[in-house]
Amino acid sequence: MKLNNLSLTKRLLLLYIVGPLLLFILFGGTSYYFVRTLLDNNMQVSMQSDLKQTLEDFEKARKSLQAITEQFALGNSAYLLSETEEETQAYEISTMIHNIKNEIGIISFTNSDLRLFGYYDTEQDMFLYANNSSQTEALMLSPVLAHENEFTYYGPMVSQQRFSEDLVLAVTRRVPNVQLPVVVYAEIHIQPKTDTLFLNDAQIIVINSEGTPVYNTFEDSSEYELIYTQVNDATQGTTHEAHWTKAQSAVGYSLVLSISKADYNRRLRTFLMQSALILMGLFALLALSGFLVWKTAVQPINRFKREIQLIRTGDITHTEITQKINIREYNALLEEFMLMKGSIRTLLHQAKVDERERARLEYERLLYQINPHFLMNTLDTIHWLAVSKGVDDIDKVALAMNKLLHYNLKSEGVMSPLRDELAVVGQYVTLQQTRFDFTYVLDLKDERMLDALVPRFILQPLVENAIYHGLGEQGKLTVGISRSRKELYIFVADNGRGMTEAEQMRLQDASRRFYSSGEMGIGLSYVKHVLNEKFAGDALFKINSKIGEGTTITLHIPLPGEMQK
């Protein structure tokens, strides 16, 4: 009820403020959900991709080390190394050593990421031959990353090469066929990827094949330890401060990539702030459009309100637009409104003229009613004279004529009981039988229908039409009354000459024109007009006729609810 009483201005405010607020809340919630989902998916995809790339870099470095150490453990350099142990000639030994160092130099030159590399005596803790000098005499071989057959991998750790602080992976491989406990040692530079596609900063944890962490880039050890407690049971997860994911290599060691929740939330807030700015801009545009709608749609209505107030006060003298509105549609409406004012003024003037004419016609109708009443009084006098003189035929005709005039001049309304209509028809038939030789039959199926209300003077025109245009001098006239559950059926039938289809069409067309003078359909047009006026198209008027068999006119009149079965 309150909404129905709101003015147009308040409704516009409601539509342009409350509606958009609800829409923005829904849009904001949906945007947050989709942005959060998008960022989560983006984060997972980015972390998986970056971790895979980092693991591939580690494996590429490991396989390079494996190939180099395999070559120097089983290849020509290893053979020369074993020969130096048995050779006694100083020159031959010098040549062999030169060749070994030359191969080590070639490998170092062709592998730019290779750092310290050579043959290492594990018993004396010293390099026999190497591409560079080490930071200490003895190698600091820790931590162990993984074992694979004859290979032992170390790191990530700081390079053993002197003056180098690069992060490297290292490998040792036992050299067979030599008497000394010699291994091939090689280390290669690596750069763990800590700048992800999703965020600029990430942390790496390296866990060896035995499940022990050997390297990490965390500054806060507590967060690193919290992640480490989870990695044995899952491949990805979250802690209070980070998201992490894990991947395992072919030789058993694992890499864990972690990004900070603080950085993730900072990026989420950036997205949300951008969305909020867009929403604020949309809201400002909507507010501006609402103001323009109010200015262009609501304000001109006040002009119509003033014009309507003038009509209410009776001022309809001005029918021309004195000030136009700057909107074409409103100007068109205003012009139509002014035309309506002119029409109202014309109609009011015509109504006054019609009222004066109606009063004049009413006066004339009262004057013209005087003559029928004199006729009724005269017929009454003829009736009593006929009674006193014993002239029954004149008495019957005068009495019937008097009853007909009395019924037709009544003014109690347009509806009367069916029994009254049938009584009047009986009086009319009595008059006509003094002139024509025909039989009259009343076929009443249900006497309860006598109380049904029908339009006054609806049967006499049908009977008159049947007598004058159907029966002629003799025949049979039948008036039938029946019903269905919701309708009253009245038919007037004669067994006269009948009509062709063309005549029926002409009669039906004539019945559409109220009081078409000079045609057989005058009375029928009255009947149809009354039916349409009273029952608004729910009543039916049907004509059925055949040449030589007669004519039947049927009326279908709806029954009121209390008379329906």
Beta strands, then each sheet from edge to edge (+ up, - down):
strand 1: 114-121
strand 2: 126-130
strand 3: 144-148
strand 4: 151-158
strand 5: 167-174
strand 6: 182-189
strand 7: 203-207
strand 8: 213-216
strand 9: 236-238
strand 10: 242-248
strand 11: 254-260
strand 12: 415-417
strand 13: 437-444
strand 14: 453-455
strand 15: 474-483
strand 16: 487-494
strand 17: 540-546
strand 18: 550-558
sheet 1: 2+ 1- 6+ 5- 4+ 3-
sheet 2: 8+ 7- 11+ 10- 9+
sheet 3: 12+ 14-
sheet 4: 13+ 15+ 16- 18+ 17-
end
